[in-house]
Amino acid sequence: MTGRPGGRPLVPAYLSTGGVARPSRAHLERLSVLTRSGEPAPAELPAAQAALLEELEYGSLTVLEAAALLRLPVSAVLVLAADLLDRGLILARAPIPPARRFDPDLLKRVADGLRDLKHR
């Protein structure tokens, strides 16, 4: 996917997915974490899927990070990842949920305790 001077790829994103518009797996999200499964990649793998697998060689990535590295829309990477999941070439896990908010009273007590230690 050779780029233009403006940074946009010459090949439209939908061609990188083989014309598929929706991922086969609805549970994939922008923050789903993708990891290689360890299975060898078949020789006939499309270029965009091979590029995604290559990026995952260096460790796990979220769909959003993979999209940025591949310079593709998130929707296209979701389709690519779903196909690789179907083939057993990658694993995906749900995004890590945001931490629950701490109790403000607990934070106040900790701050008070730290102040008391400082003044000793």
C-alpha positions in Angstrom: 0.0 0.0 0.0 2.1 2.8 -1.3 1.3 6.2 0.3 0.5 9.5 -1.3 2.3 12.7 -0.2 -0.7 13.5 2.0 -0.2 10.2 3.8 -3.4 8.5 2.5 -2.9 5.1 0.9 -3.5 4.7 -2.8 -5.5 1.5 -2.2 -9.0 2.1 -0.7 -9.4 0.5 2.7 -12.3 -1.7 1.6 -10.0 -3.4 -0.9 -7.6 -4.4 2.0 -10.5 -6.4 3.4 -11.4 -8.1 0.1 -14.6 -5.9 -0.1 -16.0 -7.2 3.2 -17.6 -4.4 5.1 -18.5 -6.0 8.5 -16.4 -8.3 10.7 -17.6 -11.8 11.2 -17.3 -11.4 15.0 -19.4 -8.8 16.7 -17.5 -8.9 20.0 -14.4 -7.3 18.7 -14.0 -3.7 19.8 -11.6 -0.8 19.2 -9.8 -1.6 22.4 -9.8 -5.4 22.0 -6.3 -6.8 22.5 -4.9 -8.9 19.6 -2.1 -11.4 20.0 -0.6 -14.0 17.6 -1.7 -17.5 18.3 1.6 -19.1 17.3 0.2 -20.9 14.3 2.2 -20.5 11.1 0.7 -18.1 8.6 -0.4 -19.7 5.3 1.4 -18.6 2.1 -1.8 -17.4 0.4 -2.7 -14.9 3.2 -3.8 -11.5 1.7 -1.2 -8.7 2.1 -3.2 -6.7 4.7 -3.7 -9.7 6.9 0.0 -10.6 6.6 0.9 -7.0 7.6 -1.3 -7.3 10.7 0.3 -10.6 11.7 3.7 -9.0 11.1 2.9 -6.1 13.5 1.7 -8.7 16.1 5.2 -10.4 16.0 6.5 -7.7 18.3 3.7 -8.2 21.0 0.1 -7.6 21.6 -1.7 -4.6 20.2 -5.2 -3.1 20.5 -7.3 -2.9 17.3 -6.8 0.9 17.5 -3.0 0.7 17.7 -2.9 -1.8 14.8 -5.0 0.5 12.7 -2.6 3.4 13.4 0.4 1.2 12.5 -1.2 -0.1 9.3 -2.6 3.3 8.4 -6.0 1.7 7.9 -9.4 2.7 9.3 -10.4 0.8 12.5 -13.4 -0.7 10.7 -11.0 -2.3 8.2 -8.7 -3.7 10.9 -11.8 -5.1 12.7 -12.6 -7.1 9.5 -9.0 -8.3 9.1 -8.7 -9.3 12.7 -12.0 -11.2 12.6 -10.9 -13.2 9.6 -7.5 -14.0 11.3 -9.5 -15.1 14.4 -11.6 -17.3 12.3 -8.5 -18.9 10.9 -7.0 -19.4 14.3 -4.0 -17.2 13.6 -4.6 -14.6 16.3 -6.3 -14.5 19.7 -8.4 -11.6 21.0 -9.5 -10.6 24.4 -11.9 -8.0 25.6 -10.5 -4.7 26.6 -9.5 -4.2 30.2 -12.4 -2.5 31.9 -11.7 0.9 33.5 -10.8 0.7 37.1 -13.6 1.5 39.5 -13.4 4.8 41.1 -11.8 5.0 44.5 -13.9 6.0 47.5 -13.3 9.7 48.1 -13.4 9.2 51.8 -10.6 6.6 51.6 -8.5 9.0 49.5 -9.0 11.8 52.1 -8.0 9.5 55.0 -4.8 8.5 53.1 -4.0 12.1 52.4 -4.5 13.0 56.1 -2.3 10.1 57.1 0.5 11.2 54.8 0.2 14.8 56.2 0.5 13.4 59.8 3.6 11.4 58.8 5.2 14.5 57.3 4.7 16.6 60.4 6.3 14.1 62.8 
